[in-house]
Amino acid sequence: MSAVDSRPPAQVIIGLDVGTTATKAAAFGVDRPWTRNVSYGYPLLEPEPGWQVQRPAAVHDAVIAALRDIVRASEGAEVVAIALSTAWHGLVGLDADGEPITDIVTWADARATSTLAGLHADGDVRWLHQLTGTPVHPMSPLLKLRWFAANDPQLAGRVRWWVGLKDLVVHQLTGQIVTELSTASGSGMLNRWTQEWSPQAAAIAKVDLEALPPILAPSDAIGLLASVADRVGLPAGLPVVLGAADGPLGNVGAGAIGPGVAGLSLGTSGAVRVLVHEQPANLDPALFCYSLDADTWVVGGAISNGGIVVRWLADLLIEPGSLAPEAAVLDLAARAPAGSDGLVMLPYLLAERAPLWDPTTPGAILGLRRRHGRMHIARAGIEGVAIQLGVIADRLATLTPITSVRATGGAFVAPLWGTIIASALGRGLVVGHSTAGTALGAAALGAAALGLAPDLISARATLLGSDTGESTQSMPDPAWTPIYARMRDAAPRVIEAMQAMTSELLEEERRT
C-alpha cells in the first residue's frame, strides 16, 4: 500500500483494474488528494501449448478480496463509486444462467493461430481490420470465437452469452450481462463507424448477434449487488461505473490525454498509444483503433513481448536460485555496449502483435559470433523490445506528430529500461511513479461520469492534486540514439526477411 496523505478524506472513489495476472484496487480521495492501493494475483495458465487462460473463479476471488481490502484501507471514508478497467481481448462463454462454462481465454492465447491461417487463405482480410479497428490476429475475440465454432462446436452450442473479461466482472458485481463501447471495440466485431455489432464480422466469427451483450456507454453505471456489497463492506446499489479497457485508461492515468502526447506502457507486455478525437479513415496495418468513449479513440500498437523477455533471459542466463534474477539480467545488459556489438534479438517469445501482427514469426538471435557473451544477449533482448516500441512510435508519428511521451509500468523501476527506450525513440520520457496508473484512469473516468469533474483531465488533476504522478525524465543517451535509429530503420527489413524464411520453412514442413 502507498499513501499521498495520511489523513483519510471524507469521500473516495475506487478504481478497479483487472489484469492478466493480478487485480489492483486503488482508492482516491474525492474531496482532497489521498490514495491507497492493494493487489491480488492469480495464475495465467497454459493447459495446452499456446493456450493462455484464467480461471473465472480465481479472478472473482481476487476482485472480491481487492475490494474488501481497499474498503478497509479507506479508513471509514465514504465510497461514492467503483469504476472499472480490465484487459482487452478476453473471451468467456456463459450459460443461460450467466455461469462461466469456459475459462477466460486471454489476449495472450494463441490457439486461434491456425484459424487465422485459414481465414487468410479465404481472401484478403484487410477490410475487416479497417471496419473494426482490430487487427486480425489470434488475440482477437473474433478469431477465438471462430476457433470454438470449428474445434469445440458442442461446447459453443451450450453458450448463451459470449462476453469479455470486463463483462464477466460487471456480471459478477451487478448481476447484469452487458458490455461497454471500449471493450466492444477490441472484440474485432464492432463496426467502428456505427459503434454497433457488425453482422459481417459476426458471420466470420460464426456467432449469432443475439449471443453478444448489449453495448452501453463507458460512463454508464449499474448498482452493486447486495450479496457482493455484504462481502466487501459497501452499500447495496453503489454505482459501478462500467469504465473502459486498460489501454486507453492507462493513457488517462499517465496524463497522456492531449494532442500529440503518446502513452507508453511497459510491463509483461507493452504498447504505445495516442488519444484522438477523429478516427483515421485509412488505418495503418500496424496499428489498432479502439474507443475510449463515443467521441474519443486510442490509436496505437501493442507488443506481446515486453518485460516477459527479461524473465526469459533470467531463466536462460542467470544461475537458478539466484536472488533478484531479473535485476541480474539488467546488470549484465548495462555492461554491454549499445547495439550489443552487432547482436540483434527479435524477442518474439509469445505470438507477437504490433507492428507485424503475425503470430507465426518466431523470435531469433541474429549476428551471433564467438565474441558475444551473456551480457550481449541480455542487452540485445532489452534493445529488441525498445526497437519494437520505437517502430510503433514511428508509425504513429505519420498519423499525428508526437510532441511528448509519458511512460508507465513496472519495468521503469530499472533506470536502464528508461534510458534505452528513450534512446530508441530519440526523445525523453516522463515516467510516472504512481503504482495505480490504470486504476487512476478508471477512477478519473468514474469521477467525470458522476459529475465530480467536468472532464478527464480535470478529474485526474482533482484526484492527484499537486502529486502529478510524474518523476524526472528518462533522457536519451546521445551516443546511443544514432545506433538505435539505424536499428529502427533496419527493423522492418529484418522482420520481413524472418517472415519470408518462416513461411518457407512452414511450407516445407507441410510438404513433408
Residue, then its C-alpha position, 0 to 999 in steps of 0.5 A: m500500500s502507498a499513501v499521498d496523505s495520511r489523513p483519510p478524506a471524507q469521500v473516495i472513489i475506487g478504481l478497479d483494474v483487472g489484469t492478466t495476472a493480478t487485480k489492483a484496487a486503488a482508492f482516491g480521495v474525492d474531496r482532497p488528494w489521498t490514495r491507497n492501493v492493494s493487489y491480488g494475483y492469480p495464475l495465467l495458465e497454459p493447459e495446452p501449448g499456446w493456450q493462455v487462460q484464467r480461471p473465472a473463479a480465481v479472478h472473482d476471488a481476487v476482485i472480491a478480496a481487492l475490494r474488501d481490502i481497499v474498503r478497509a484501507s479507506e479508513g471509514a471514508e465514504v465510497v461514492a463509486i467503483a469504476l472499472s478497467t480490465a484487459w482487452h481481448g478476453l473471451v468467456g462463454l456463459d450459460a443461460d444462467g450467466e455461469p462461466i462454462t469456459d475459462i477466460v481465454t486471454w489476449a495472450d492465447a494463441r490457439a486461434t493461430s491456425t484459424l487465422a491461417g485459414l481465414h487468410a487463405d479465404g481472401d484478403v482480410r484487410w477490410l475487416h481490420q479497417l471496419t473494426g479497428t482490430p487487427v486480425h490476429p489470434m488475440s482477437p475475440l473474433l478469431k477465438l470465437r471462430w476457433f470454438a465454432a470449428n474445434d469445440p462446436q458442442l461446447a459453443g452450442r451450450v453458450r448463451w452469452w459470449v462476453g469479455l473479461k470486463d463483462l464477466v466482472v460487471h456480471q459478477l458485481t451487478g448481476q447484469i450481462v452487458t458490455e461497454l463501447s471500449t471493450a466492444s471495440g477490441s472484440g474485432m466485431l464492432n463496426r467502428w463507424t456505427q459503434e454497433w455489432s457488425p453482422q459481417a464480422a459476426a458471420i466470420a466469427k460464426v456467432d449469432l448477434e443475439a449471443l453478444p451483450p448489449i453495448l452501453a456507454p463507458s460512463d454508464a453505471i449499474g448498482l452493486l449487488a447486495s450479496v457482493a456489497d455484504r462481502v466487501g463492506l459497501p452499500a447495496g446499489l453503489p454505482v459501478v461505473l462500467g469504465a473502459a479497457d486498460g489501454p486507453l485508461g492507462n493513457v488517462g492515468a499517465g496524463a497522456i490525454g492531449p494532442g500529440v502526447a503518446g502513452l507508453s506502457l511497459g510491463t509483461s507486455g507493452a504498447v504505445r498509444v495516442l488519444v484522438h478525437e477523429q478516427p483515421a479513415n485509412l488505418d495503418p496495418a500496424l496499428f489498432c483503433y479502439s474507443l475510449d468513449a463515443d467521441t474519443w479513440v486510442v490509436g496505437g500498437a501493442i507488443s506481446n513481448g515486453g518485460i516477459v523477455v527479461r524473465w526469459l533471459a533470467d531463466l536462460l542466463i542467470e544461475p537458478g536460485s539466484l536472488a533478484p534474477e531479473a535485476a541480474v539480467l539488467d546488470l549484465a545488459a548495462r555492461a554491454p555496449a549499445g547495439s550489443d556489438g552487432l547482436v540483434m534479438l527479435p524477442y518474439l517469445l509469445a505470438e507477437r502483435a504490433p507492428l507485424w501482427d503475425p503470430t507465426t514469426p518466431g523470435a531469433i538471435l541474429g549476428l551471433r559470433r564467438r565474441h558475444g557473451r551473456m551480457h550481449i544477449a541480455r542487452a540485445g533482448i532489452e534493445g529488441v523490445a525498445i526497437q519494437l516500441g520505437v517502430i510503433a512510435d514511428r508509425l504513429a508519428t505519420l498519423t499525428p506528430i508526437t510532441s511528448v511521451r509519458a511512460t508507465g509500468g513496472a519495468f521503469v523501476a530499472p533506470l536502464w529500461g528508461t534510458i534505452i527506450a528513450s534512446a530508441l525513440g530519440r526523445g525523453l520520457v516522463v515516467g510516472h511513479s504512481t503504482a495505480g496508473t490504470a486504476l487512476g484512469a478508471a477512477a478519473l473516468g468514474a469521477a467525470a461520469l458522476g459529475l465530480a469533474p467536468d472532464l478527464i483531465s480535470a478529474r485526474a488533476t482533482l484526484l492527484g492534486s499537486d502529486t502529478g504522478e510524474s518523476t524526472q525524465s528518462m533522457p536519451d543517451p546521445a551516443w546511443t540514439p544514432i545506433y538505435a535509429r539505424m536499428r529502427d530503420a533496419a527493423p522492418r527489413v529484418i522482420e520481413a526477411m524472418q517472415a519470408m524464411t518462416s513461411e518457407l520453412l512452414e511450407e516445407e514442413r507441410r510438404t513433408 
